Amino acid sequence: MSNREMDNQRPPAADARAAEAFGRGRSAEQQGALDEALAAYREALAGAPRQSEWWYRLGCVQRKQGDLAGAHEAFRQAVDLGGEDSRALTNLGTVLDELGRRAEAMQMYLRAIAADQDNADAHHNLGALYAEEGRPRDAVRCFEAAIRARPDAEGYLNLGMVHFRDDAYDEALACFEQGLKVAPQSSSAIYFTGLALQKKGLYREAAERFRRTLELDGRLVRAHFHLGTCLRKLEKHEESLASLLRALDAFPDDGRLHYQL
């Protein structure tokens, strides 16, 4: 092989420098040095502006820094240069949602799902938007797809909440209990299980869940209110009063608490 042929196979010096800058940026991002990562990614893209993955990483850093406009532009570039990249479409949808452009966000999630049916994040985010818009059937379909792709506690809890809001308490309870199987120490899963049991009139079982919730996470102060309500139904009036007073300390303007007291 001639020296000329070997030289033709070597990347241009500018591309090599850009790749080195991207590598520095990736390392900095993984270490949480976001300003350093941002500078390195911009340096890399100045030398090689058609690298879709580099735009994607730049967008991830900008979103972490709260620069939604910059992240939007970066993810848009990643999509335009990389085709129907499901990750980039999902992140672009997330940024659009945060910018208040919900309809566009939903379109990005639909494109992300078309590109990758197993994209749990896109299914989940689209389901959340459907739930907020009062479209429970569409939300259920999306959350079920998210669970099939990645069966985690968050998916079960969000599916359960759609059923809960639709007064389908048996279905909600089943979802919350599935979430507990995946994450047995999830205070949120235990709390929502308590809510469903309370709605079904199973006050003793619900009270146990609310107590366990507060043991795991004292910040879920709403559990005091629901525990107090259940204890009142069980005619444990002194314990009920103590729980309701704790709830009142956290929410002094909640009229329901004054009524219970």
Number of C-alpha atoms within 10 A of each C-alpha: 5 6 7 8 9 9 10 9 8 10 10 11 10 13 15 15 16 22 19 16 21 26 17 17 28 23 15 18 21 10 10 13 14 20 14 15 26 23 16 24 27 19 19 26 20 12 17 18 15 15 15 23 18 25 26 27 23 29 30 24 24 22 20 12 14 12 14 19 14 18 26 22 18 25 29 21 23 27 21 14 16 17 13 18 19 25 21 28 27 28 25 30 30 26 25 21 17 12 13 11 13 17 12 15 25 22 15 24 27 20 19 26 22 13 16 15 16 18 20 24 22 30 26 25 22 29 30 21 18 20 22 12 10 13 14 20 13 16 26 22 16 24 30 21 21 27 19 13 15 15 17 18 23 21 27 24 25 23 29 30 24 25 22 20 13 13 13 15 21 16 17 27 25 17 25 29 20 21 27 22 14 15 16 13 13 17 21 20 28 25 25 27 27 30 26 24 21 21 16 13 13 15 22 16 14 26 25 15 24 28 18 18 25 19 12 15 13 14 11 15 19 19 27 25 25 24 29 29 23 24 22 19 15 13 11 13 14 12 14 23 18 15 21 26 20 17 21 21 10 15 15 12 10 11 10 11 17 12 7 14 11
